[in-house]
Amino acid sequence: MAVTIKDVAKKANVSTATVSRVISNNPRISEQTKQKVRKIMEEMGYHPNFQARNLVVNKTQTLGVVMANSTTLLLQNPFFPEVLRGISANAHDNKYGLYLTTGTTETEIYEEVVAMTQGRRVDGIILLYSRKNDPIMNYLIDQEFPFTLVGRPEHHHSDISFVDNDNVENARNVTRHLIDFGHERIAYFGYDNEFIVSYDRLKGYKEALAKAEIPYRNEYIVKQKTLQGNEKELLKQLIHLDEPPTALITHDDLIAYELIRYLSDFELKVPNDISIIGFNNHKISEHLDPPLSTVDISIYDLGFEATRLLINRIHQPNRSAEQIIVPSTLIKRGSCRNL
């Protein structure tokens, strides 16, 4: 249950008016009292409501948008500007503003979300990721605060509104595409299975290999948390195996760009020496030489539909949770060679 201004006033042994004046830094309140009240506010985890002008209707007309390791990912990955474009379009149509997290660590982002919800700075929250045992999602569930998810949750599928692709099927299709081209030594270069999308794509990869009766080989799997600057060394280990892969599947196009650059350093050409395929279909992918095969996951639609579901929940708190799977398309270009 959220801490109220009355709770703070009672513990500080002052009036609620005094607490209110401390929050607004009123000069009529002594510095000693301000320090005392602020300390108690911090101890109790009280976050002032900076949207007090909207208390009458109890609405801020603002949506919170939460990214994992926000600043880093926003600058690195073209996925986020595109999904934000979809969110912004729907929010604008419905006269909502956006409040983006700016923290760079999990702790900072969690604290921002707590401040958003307890301070009633936003009416609802969109999580732009889904991972296992996520403390932020667990917190929002416990607080019964409106939120939607881009990606599928690990648990409570029917109780949470989310928008996703069929990532298992997408990975099956990508792997089958390479198998149809005669590839059997197929490596997967992805992120840690802490993120549900990574788990699903690796699952689809394994299922396609199994169906084609191609052995799964641990040495062909590279998993890491994010782009960490060691991709060249990891790629070097792959291509120097006794039986190096003839094809690479990457978690997203961003990784594919990195690997194509490093393959050139090793004097390997795409697709003559090795085929490569990614996910997300960023705009630059079709302009590479050769153009990158990839999966278009309808990024804009992910953001637009997640916003629609959240606004539905805000306007109708008792509405049942909704789940949407947006379409995906395998885009076949020149980075994969038929053996």
MOKA-V432483 format. One record per helix or strand of 3 or more residues. SS is the DSSP state (~ for helix, > for strand). FROM is the first residue (numbers start at 0). LEN is the number of residues. Records with the same first field share a line. If there is no record, write none. Layout:
# MOKA-V432483
SS = FROM-LEN, FROM-LEN
This chain:
# MOKA-V432483
~ = 4-8, 15-8, 30-14, 51-3, 69-7, 77-16, 105-13, 134-9, 156-3, 166-14, 195-16, 217-3, 230-9, 252-13, 282-5, 298-17
> = 61-5, 96-4, 123-4, 146-4, 161-3, 185-6, 220-4, 246-4, 274-3, 292-4, 322-3, 328-3
